[in-house]
Amino acid sequence: MEPVVVITLLAGLIIIFLLVGTPLKPFRWIGQGIVKLLIGALLLFFLNILGNQFGVHIPINLATSAVSGFLGIPGLCALVAIDTWIL
């Protein structure tokens, strides 16, 4: 699938979930997890843009998005530390 189609479908699902709401608790947990993964991917994206000047590049994949999304800024700092000193 084209990226535009995937992004459009995801945006449509997000709008539907925001308007209708998720009545079942498991769907709410899944939705919150997906939102945290997306936030983690955005944090990594902005880190890669700003960190490009300093030679910092963290690949955006499911594992790194999960770490930065669920742990937030400390997780992002941990990924940078791992990239800098271990890798």
N, C-alpha and C positions, 0 to 999 in steps of 0.2 A: 504494500500500500504506500501511497505517496505520503510524505510527512504532513502535508497540508490537510489531507483527509483525516489522518489520525488526530491531529491537533483539533480540527473542527469537531470530530466526534467526541473527544474528551471534553472540550468546552461545552458542547451541548449536554453531555451527561452531568457536568458540574452544575449547569444552569437548572436542569430538571431537578437534580437533588436539592438545590437551594430553594426552588419554588415549592416543590412537593414535600420535601423532607424525607427522612428515612425512618419509617415507623419501627423497624425491627432493630434490636440492639446489635446483632452481628454485622448488619450492613453499616451501622454507624461506626463500628470499630474498623471495618474495612475502609470506609471512606476517610476516617481520620488517619489511618496508616498511609493511604495513597496521597493524601494532602501533605503529610510529613515527608514522604519520599519526594514529592514535587518541590517542596520548600528546600529540601536538602540538595536537589539537583540545581535549583536556582542559586543557592549559596555557593555551590562549587563553581557554577558558571561565572559568577561575579568574582570569586576568588581567582579563577584562572585569568580573567581579564585584568584584574588589578595586580595579581602576582606575576604576570608575564614580565613586568619590568624588573622583578627581583629573581627571576629564574624558577619560580614556583609553578608547577603544573601538576594538578591532581586529576587523574582521569575520572570522567563522569560515568559511573556504572551503578548497578543495583546495590552493591556492597558499600561503596563510598557514599552514595546518596542516602542509604539507610543510616549510616554512622552520622553523617552531618545533619540529617533530618531529625532523627530521634534524640541525638545528644545535643544538637544545637551548636553554638559557638565553641564550647569546649571540645566537641567532637571534631569540628573543623580545625581547631588548633592542634588536636592530636594527629589528624591526618597530615597536616603541614609538618609537624615534628617528625613523624614517621618518614615522610618523603625527604626531609632535609638530612636527618641523621642516620637513618637505617638504610634507606634505598639510595 
